[in-house]
């Protein structure tokens, strides 16, 4: 494997961890409702997703920051992970020497 492929794998992993934490927060939000703040696992997931949601909260207006920061962070991470996934697939296609690898 080339250095670029390994780098893309690392970036993909760094995107998946907070994205899965945000997905877990969403599921717990649906299951526990307003009691989610007292759930220890929810707080752990919030800490894991904090590096992504905190900058978004600062960028969004205060009126919508708390409500939309997590869904927007999830959408952003999803788009970025799809881009990295596509690039990683292209890199693997080139490494294998396939003729159908086109940009």
N, C-alpha and C positions, 0 to 999 in steps of 0.2 A: 504494500500500500504506500502511496505517496504521502508526502507531508500535507499536501492540500486535502486529501481525503481524510486524514486523521484530524486535521483542524476542523473540517466540516462536521465530523462526528462529535467533536468536543462542543462545538457551537450548538449542534442539535441537542445534545444532552443538556446544555445550559439553558436552552429554551424549553425543553420538556419538563424539567423539574418545577419551575414556577407555574407553568401552564397546568400541570396536573394538580398542583396545590390549589390553584384558582378553581379548577373543576371540582375538587373536593369541597372547597368552601361553598360552591354553588349547590352541591348536593345536600350538604349539611344545612344550608339556608332553607332549602325546601323542606327538609325533614324536621328541623327543630324550630324554625321560625324565629321569634324574638328571643328565644332562650339560647341562641347560638353563641352569644358572647360568654356565657358561663360554661360552655363546652371546652374542655382542655384541648381536644384534638383540633377543634376549629381555630383556637389560638395558635397552635403550632403551625397549622397551614397558613394562617395570616402572616406569621413571622417569615415563613419560607417565601411567600409571594411579595413580601414588603419591598424588596429592591426594585420591583417592577411597578407596583401600585403607588408607591410614595412619589416618584417623579410625576406620574400622571395626576395625582391629587394636587400637586403644586401648579400644574399647567392648566387644569380645569377651573372654571369659576367655582366659588365656594358653594353656591346653591346646588350644583350638580355633582360636585367632586365625590362625596361619599357614596352616592347612589350609582354613579356610572364608572368609577375608577376601576373596579374589578372586571366588569364586562368588557370595557375598552382595553384593559390590559390583556385579557384573554384573547380578544380579537387580534390585537397587535402581535401577540406571541404566536397565534395560529398562522397568521399571514407570513411572519418571518420564518417559522418552522417549515412552511410549505415551500418557500423560496430556497431555504437551505437543503431541503429534501430533494428538490428538483436539480439543484446544482450538484449535489452529491451523486445523484443518479447519472447525471451527465459525465461527471468525472470518472465514475466506475465504467461507464460505457466506453469512454476514450481509452481507459487503461486496458480494457479487454480487447481493444483494437477492432471493434465493430464498425462496419462501413456506414451503418444507418445513424450514427451519431451526428446530428446536425443542430445547429443553433438557429 
